[in-house]
Amino acid sequence: MVRLHVKRGDESQFLLDAAAEAPLDELTRLAAAIYNGRLKVQRLCAEMESLAEHGIFLPLNMQGLTDEQIEELKLKDEWAEKCIPSGGSVFKRDEVGRRNGHAPNEKMKDVLKKTIEEAKALISKKQVQANLCVGMEMVKDAVDQLRGAVMIVYPMGLPPYDPVRMEFEDKEDLSGTHAGLEVIAETEAQLWWAAKELKRTNKLSDYVGKNEKTKIIVKIQKKGQGAPAREPLISNEEQKQMMLYYYKKQEELKKLEEDDDDSFLNAEWADSHALKRHFHGVKDIKWGPR
């Protein structure tokens, strides 16, 4: 299997194995699906952290309002009484005003927090360092773990407008958000390798040959963005290490130069013939007119 190290810009994303004869159309769609799936898991984890801290999402017409304004406008959260966390809730006000503040108790919060960490680890970029591939099965497993944790803590479910539920039901609306800009539609995805676009009409072997032990770095991006920028020859971390090394080397050379300074040899106390001249009475003889 050919191993693809998929990057977005200069940032590592995941490893993917594919046969050398794999059609690039299928491979590009798979890479885009895994890339978008990882983004979904990250969004879910972020929203579930808010869910654990501040409870369910408020209706859109109540968000950002003070208690007095809600009372004055006679607004009511109809889902608050239905979506009560297991074991009761603990009030913790959401300063942003997005959630109702009725958070799960510590035990249920730990269930959510622990599952979030496990899901993050499954799709983490650290899997690249560990030389482990991330497939759609792992992405789906991470989503299923998160869904299970939410069902344990909120057995009656979440409001239909809660971002967590909308993500689980694939109804999330990312229009006008930064998260929406990160998503790459499978039909618009492109893979690039060695400054060449891997065209969907070809096979992977048309570019990398038929050696199944090949390892390549590919970059995924949206169609129409052109060739991705070349990676620097050395990373920022390597550059910092090199600068630190040369700075230390320079300081060592300065110290050696100071240690090798022989200007003291011209001093009177360093004259090896001073005692001899003293006894001969020729200590302060100067040549030339006085």
Helices and strands as residue ranges (DSSP letters): E 2-8, E 11-18, H 24-54, G 60-62, H 67-72, E 89-91, E 102-104, H 106-122, H 126-129, H 136-153, H 163-168, H 178-182, G 186-188, E 189-193, E 196-197, H 205-208, E 215-222, H 236-259, G 263-266, G 268-270, H 274-280
